[in-house]
Amino acid sequence: MQIQGSSALVTGGASGLGLATARALAADGAVVTVLDLPSSAGAEIAEELGGVFSPGDVTNAEDAAAAARVAQDAAPLRIVVNCAGIAPPAKVLDREGNPAVLADFERIVRINLVGTFNVLSQAAAVIAKNDPVEGGDRGVIVNTASVAAFDGQIGQPAYSASKGGVHAMTLPVARELARYGIRVCTIAPGIMETPMLMGLPQEAQDSLGTQVPYPSRLGRPDEYASLVRQIIENGYLNGETIRLDGAIRMAPK
């Protein structure tokens, strides 16, 4: 699969892992469509990259379908990278022993899991109608899980469940879309230098970095973007979740 000349749809492309991915794909010659909230910096990012901004919510079917159409209009849509997500803490019981607010759990799962499925399904419907390139490939979809899918910490039941769902659906989706020449993989990042973590005091960032066996630091968004590029270009990667975490295994808290 060639990146140059293809259209790439990146959700959450206005910040963090999505922004690094959008920049890397644009640098390699892709026409990038950024799907992010209207309140985001998506318009500025798209202008910077010579791409297109499609404002919307990943949990909204119409917004996802519109973004896929916008991307297809720019060039044949062959690349989708789902980076949109949230990670607020949500314990089962609060400090007083009261049960969690169910709406908080539902919101996290809806954005991280349902939103990922929504975008990939709307985009797959467009990609499946494209002419295949040499070898039969029509496209690649890369989703974002987390090491929390496997090593969830206290306070992360909703986040872990949502990212575990992204991991769990990777293989069945890859098997289904194989008939269309669409590959599907998932990346499970560890502790990364995202805007959320970079807002922590430097001492806290350094402490988190020392928990990583090697290299003992936070992961960089460009390292995530590099793995996205490898998945796109390596035609035998399919149906797999790849940990990108410096060998960390998260402690209970």
C-alpha positions in Angstrom: 0.0 0.0 0.0 1.4 3.3 -1.1 0.9 6.4 1.2 1.7 8.9 -1.6 -1.4 9.9 -3.5 -3.8 8.2 -1.2 -6.4 9.9 1.0 -6.1 9.4 4.7 -8.8 10.0 7.3 -7.4 10.6 10.8 -9.8 11.0 13.8 -8.5 13.1 16.7 -6.1 14.5 14.2 -5.9 18.0 15.8 -3.8 16.9 18.8 -1.7 14.1 20.3 -1.2 10.9 18.5 -3.6 11.9 15.8 -1.8 15.1 15.0 1.6 13.3 14.8 0.0 10.7 12.5 -1.6 13.3 10.3 1.7 15.2 9.9 3.6 12.0 9.1 1.1 10.8 6.5 1.0 14.3 4.9 4.8 14.4 4.8 4.7 11.1 2.9 2.3 12.5 0.3 -1.1 11.5 1.6 -4.0 14.0 1.4 -5.1 14.1 5.0 -8.7 14.7 6.2 -8.8 15.5 9.9 -12.0 14.5 11.7 -12.2 16.3 15.0 -14.6 18.3 17.1 -15.6 21.7 15.7 -14.0 23.3 18.8 -10.6 21.7 18.0 -7.7 23.2 16.1 -8.6 20.9 13.1 -9.1 23.7 10.6 -5.6 25.1 11.3 -4.0 21.7 11.2 -5.7 20.8 7.9 -4.5 24.1 6.4 -1.0 23.5 7.7 -1.0 20.0 6.0 -2.7 21.0 2.8 -5.5 18.7 3.8 -9.2 19.0 4.7 -11.0 19.5 8.0 -14.2 17.6 8.5 -15.6 18.8 11.8 -17.7 16.3 13.7 -18.2 13.7 16.4 -16.9 10.2 15.9 -20.0 8.8 17.6 -22.3 10.4 15.1 -22.9 8.2 12.0 -23.7 11.2 9.7 -20.5 13.0 10.8 -18.4 9.9 10.2 -20.0 9.3 6.8 -19.5 12.9 5.8 -15.8 12.7 6.7 -15.4 9.6 4.6 -17.0 11.3 1.7 -14.8 14.4 2.1 -11.7 12.2 2.2 -12.8 10.2 -0.9 -13.4 13.4 -2.8 -9.8 14.5 -2.2 -8.3 11.3 -3.4 -9.0 7.5 -3.2 -9.6 6.8 0.5 -7.2 4.1 1.4 -6.0 4.9 4.9 -8.0 5.4 8.1 -6.4 6.0 11.5 -8.7 6.1 14.6 -7.0 8.2 17.3 -10.0 10.0 18.9 -10.6 9.1 22.5 -10.8 10.2 26.1 -9.3 8.8 29.3 -11.0 10.3 32.4 -10.8 8.2 35.6 -14.1 6.4 36.6 -14.0 4.2 39.7 -16.7 1.6 40.5 -17.2 3.3 43.9 -16.4 6.8 45.0 -14.7 7.8 48.2 -18.0 7.5 50.1 -18.7 4.1 48.7 -21.4 5.3 46.3 -21.7 3.6 42.9 -20.3 5.1 39.8 -22.4 7.4 37.7 -23.4 5.1 34.8 -23.4 8.0 32.3 -19.7 8.5 32.9 -19.0 4.9 32.0 -21.2 5.0 29.0 -19.6 8.2 27.7 -16.1 6.7 27.7 -17.2 3.5 26.0 -19.3 5.4 23.5 -16.4 7.6 22.4 -13.5 5.2 22.5 -15.2 2.0 21.3 -18.5 2.9 19.6 -16.8 5.9 17.9 -14.0 3.7 16.6 -16.5 1.2 15.1 -18.6 4.0 13.7 -15.8 5.6 11.8 -14.2 2.3 10.5 -17.6 1.0 9.3 -18.5 4.2 7.5 -15.0 4.5 6.0 -14.9 0.8 5.0 -18.1 1.2 3.0 -16.3 3.9 0.9 -13.0 2.0 0.6 -14.7 -1.2 -0.5 -15.9 0.5 -3.6 -12.5 1.7 -4.7 -10.5 0.0 -7.4 -7.8 -2.3 -5.8 -4.1 -1.5 -6.3 -1.6 -4.1 -7.4 -1.9 -7.1 -5.2 -5.6 -6.6 -4.4 -5.3 -4.0 -1.6 -8.0 -1.4 -1.2 -7.1 0.1 2.1 -5.8 -0.1 5.7 -7.6 0.8 8.9 -5.5 1.4 12.1 -7.3 1.6 15.4 -5.9 2.8 18.8 -6.3 0.7 21.9 -4.1 1.0 24.9 -2.0 -1.2 27.3 -4.9 -0.6 29.6 -6.8 -3.1 27.5 -4.5 -5.7 29.1 -3.1 -4.1 32.3 -6.0 -1.9 33.4 -5.3 0.1 36.6 -7.6 1.0 39.5 -9.9 3.8 38.3 -9.8 2.6 34.7 -12.7 0.1 34.3 -14.4 2.1 31.6 -11.3 3.1 29.8 -9.9 -0.5 29.9 -13.3 -1.9 28.8 -13.4 0.5 25.9 -9.9 -0.2 24.7 -10.3 -3.9 25.4 -13.2 -3.8 23.0 -11.1 -2.1 20.3 -8.6 -4.9 20.7 -11.2 -7.6 20.7 -12.9 -6.5 17.5 -9.7 -6.2 15.5 -9.6 -9.8 14.3 -13.3 -10.3 13.5 -13.3 -7.0 11.6 -10.1 -7.9 9.7 -11.6 -11.3 8.8 -14.8 -9.7 7.5 -13.1 -7.0 5.5 -10.5 -9.4 4.0 -12.8 -10.1 1.1 -12.6 -6.4 0.1 -8.8 -6.2 0.4 -9.0 -4.1 3.5 -6.5 -4.8 6.3 -7.2 -3.9 9.9 -4.7 -3.6 12.8 -4.7 -2.0 16.2 -1.9 -0.2 18.1 -1.9 -0.4 21.9 0.3 2.5 23.2 1.8 2.6 26.6 2.5 5.9 28.4 2.8 8.5 25.7 3.6 12.2 25.5 0.0 13.2 24.8 -1.5 16.6 25.8 -3.2 15.0 28.8 0.1 13.7 30.2 2.2 16.7 29.3 -0.1 18.8 31.5 1.2 16.9 34.5 4.1 18.4 36.6 7.6 17.4 35.2 8.2 15.4 38.4 5.1 13.3 37.7 6.1 12.8 34.0 9.6 11.7 35.0 8.1 9.2 37.6 5.9 7.7 34.9 8.8 7.4 32.5 10.9 5.5 35.1 8.2 2.8 35.2 9.0 1.8 31.6 11.7 -0.9 31.5 13.5 0.4 28.3 13.7 3.0 27.1 12.8 4.5 30.5 10.8 7.5 29.2 7.4 8.4 27.9 6.6 7.3 24.3 6.6 10.0 21.7 3.7 10.6 19.3 6.1 10.4 16.3 6.9 6.8 17.4 3.2 6.0 17.2 3.0 7.6 13.8 6.0 5.6 12.6 4.3 2.4 13.5 1.2 3.5 11.6 3.3 4.0 8.5 4.9 0.5 8.9 1.4 -1.1 9.2 0.3 0.7 6.1 3.4 -0.3 4.1 3.8 -3.9 5.4 1.1 -5.8 3.5 1.3 -8.9 5.7 0.3 -7.1 8.9 -3.4 -7.8 9.5 -5.7 -8.7 12.3 -3.1 -7.9 15.0 -2.9 -5.6 18.0 0.7 -4.4 18.5 1.8 -3.0 21.9 4.0 0.1 21.7 5.0 0.4 25.3 8.7 -0.1 26.0 7.8 -3.4 27.7 5.8 -1.8 30.5 3.2 -3.8 32.4 1.1 -1.5 34.4 0.9 -1.8 38.1 -2.5 -1.9 39.9 -2.3 1.9 40.6 
